[in-house]
Amino acid sequence: MKKVGFLFLLIFVLQQSNAQKLKKIFNNKNLEGWVVPQPNNDNWVVKDKMLLVTSSAEKKGSILWTEKSYKDFVVEVEYKDVSGVVDSGIFLRGENDQVQIGISGSLKRDLTASPYIPGLRYPVEAKVDGILKPGEWNTLKVKVVGKTYTAWLNGKEVMTYTSEKIPATGPVGIQLHPGNVMSIQYKKIKLAEI
């Protein structure tokens, strides 16, 4: 019986050592490692160890990109809606594939964790009822392998999608959607390459 217990413990330890460790790509001090859109107009500000994303008076959108490109990876953000009609998201390897955070500008309803693809809009909708915590801190994790990505919201798997047009490599982006008066905070942004 002890041998069986030891075997299970050994398997568990090996699985944990092979798991990818998420590392901070936002250092909570500044935007080192990111390409800040210019002019910034204070749209992207690090304050109180958080990334505060706020629309400007002109309500122009922009995307904060990682300097580095990635192939297969897991990205995780911890975010909180602050004010207005929040329409943000995580871009995966470029501007074709995005995982929505907040209200869809076109559909006028919350589609958090759903993929947005230009020309297809939202080909599938994430199942977030009872999982999403509006106005509170939420954790969105997205795993991208090849052409397929899966999203978890607050630890629960809510969506899987295979995109035919996703690039093989590219940066990760955080979106500030144009046309809205909004503010969103990001407390943690982490990534692990697979």
C-alpha positions in Angstrom: 0.0 0.0 0.0 2.9 2.4 0.8 4.4 1.7 -2.7 1.1 2.8 -4.4 0.9 6.0 -2.3 4.6 6.7 -3.1 3.9 6.2 -6.8 0.9 8.6 -6.8 3.1 11.2 -4.9 5.9 10.8 -7.5 3.5 11.2 -10.4 2.0 14.4 -8.8 5.5 15.9 -8.2 6.5 15.1 -11.8 3.3 16.7 -13.1 3.9 19.8 -11.0 7.5 20.2 -12.2 6.4 19.9 -15.8 3.7 22.5 -15.4 4.5 26.0 -16.8 5.1 28.6 -14.2 3.4 31.9 -14.9 5.7 34.9 -14.7 4.9 38.5 -14.4 5.0 40.4 -17.7 3.6 43.5 -15.9 5.9 44.5 -13.1 3.5 46.7 -11.2 6.0 49.7 -11.4 6.1 50.8 -15.0 5.4 49.6 -18.5 8.8 48.1 -19.1 8.5 45.3 -21.7 5.5 46.9 -23.4 5.0 49.0 -26.4 3.0 52.0 -25.2 0.7 53.6 -27.8 1.6 57.2 -28.6 0.3 59.7 -27.9 -0.5 58.1 -24.6 -2.9 60.8 -23.3 -2.7 59.1 -19.9 -4.7 56.1 -21.3 -2.1 53.7 -19.9 -0.9 54.6 -16.4 0.7 52.6 -13.6 -0.7 53.8 -10.3 -0.8 52.1 -6.9 0.9 49.0 -8.4 -1.9 48.6 -11.0 -2.3 49.3 -14.7 -5.1 51.8 -15.0 -6.6 51.9 -18.5 -8.8 55.0 -19.1 -10.4 56.5 -22.2 -9.4 60.0 -23.2 -11.8 62.8 -24.0 -11.5 61.9 -27.7 -12.5 58.3 -26.8 -9.8 57.0 -29.2 -8.9 53.4 -28.7 -5.4 51.8 -28.6 -3.6 48.6 -27.8 -0.8 48.0 -25.3 1.4 45.3 -26.9 4.1 43.2 -25.4 7.6 43.9 -26.9 8.1 40.1 -27.2 6.3 37.7 -29.5 5.0 34.3 -28.4 4.0 31.0 -30.1 2.2 28.8 -27.6 1.5 30.3 -24.2 -0.8 30.8 -21.2 -1.6 34.4 -20.3 -3.5 35.3 -17.1 -4.9 38.8 -16.1 -6.6 39.9 -13.0 -8.8 42.8 -13.7 -11.6 45.0 -12.3 -14.1 47.2 -14.1 -13.8 50.7 -12.6 -16.3 52.9 -14.5 -18.2 53.5 -17.7 -19.0 50.9 -20.4 -15.9 48.7 -20.1 -14.9 47.1 -23.5 -11.4 45.6 -23.3 -9.8 42.3 -24.1 -6.7 40.3 -24.7 -5.3 40.1 -28.2 -3.6 36.8 -29.1 -0.6 37.0 -31.4 -2.0 40.1 -33.3 -5.2 41.9 -33.9 -7.2 39.0 -35.5 -8.0 37.1 -32.4 -9.2 38.7 -29.2 -10.7 37.4 -26.0 -13.3 39.9 -24.8 -13.4 41.6 -21.4 -16.7 43.4 -20.7 -19.4 44.8 -22.9 -19.4 44.1 -26.6 -19.6 47.4 -28.5 -21.6 45.7 -31.3 -23.9 43.5 -29.3 -24.3 45.8 -26.2 -24.0 43.0 -23.7 -21.3 41.4 -21.6 -19.3 38.8 -23.6 -16.4 38.4 -21.2 -14.1 35.4 -22.1 -15.7 35.1 -25.6 -13.5 35.2 -28.7 -14.0 38.2 -31.1 -12.8 37.7 -34.7 -13.2 40.5 -37.3 -15.8 39.5 -39.8 -17.1 36.7 -37.6 -17.8 38.8 -34.5 -18.3 36.3 -31.7 -18.3 32.8 -33.2 -18.9 31.2 -29.8 -20.0 32.6 -26.5 -18.3 31.8 -23.2 -20.6 30.5 -20.5 -20.0 32.9 -17.6 -23.3 33.1 -15.8 -22.7 32.8 -12.1 -18.9 32.9 -12.6 -18.3 36.5 -13.7 -18.2 39.0 -10.7 -19.2 42.4 -12.1 -17.5 45.3 -10.4 -15.1 42.9 -8.5 -11.7 41.4 -9.3 -11.9 38.7 -11.9 -9.2 36.4 -13.2 -9.2 35.5 -16.9 -6.7 32.9 -18.1 -6.2 32.0 -21.8 -4.2 29.1 -23.1 -3.1 29.3 -26.8 -1.7 26.1 -28.5 -1.5 26.2 -32.3 -4.8 27.5 -33.6 -6.8 26.6 -30.5 -7.4 28.7 -27.4 -9.2 27.9 -24.2 -10.4 30.5 -21.6 -11.0 30.1 -17.9 -12.8 32.7 -15.8 -12.2 32.7 -12.1 -10.8 29.2 -12.3 -13.6 27.6 -14.4 -13.2 26.6 -18.0 -15.8 28.7 -20.0 -14.7 28.6 -23.7 -12.6 26.8 -26.3 -12.3 28.0 -29.9 -10.2 27.0 -32.9 -9.3 30.0 -35.2 -8.2 29.4 -38.8 -6.6 32.8 -39.1 -4.6 33.2 -35.9 -1.0 33.9 -36.7 1.6 31.3 -35.6 3.5 33.8 -33.5 3.0 37.4 -32.3 2.7 39.7 -29.3 0.0 39.8 -26.7 -2.1 43.0 -26.4 -4.4 44.6 -24.0 -7.2 46.6 -25.6 -8.8 50.0 -24.9 -11.8 50.1 -27.2 -12.6 53.3 -29.1 -15.8 55.1 -28.7 -16.5 54.4 -25.0 -16.0 56.4 -21.8 -14.4 53.7 -19.6 -11.8 52.7 -17.0 -10.5 49.3 -16.1 -7.7 48.2 -13.7 -5.3 45.3 -14.2 -3.6 44.1 -11.0 -1.7 41.1 -12.4 -0.6 40.2 -16.0 1.3 36.9 -16.2 2.4 34.7 -19.0 4.1 31.3 -19.4 5.5 30.0 -22.7 4.5 26.4 -23.4 
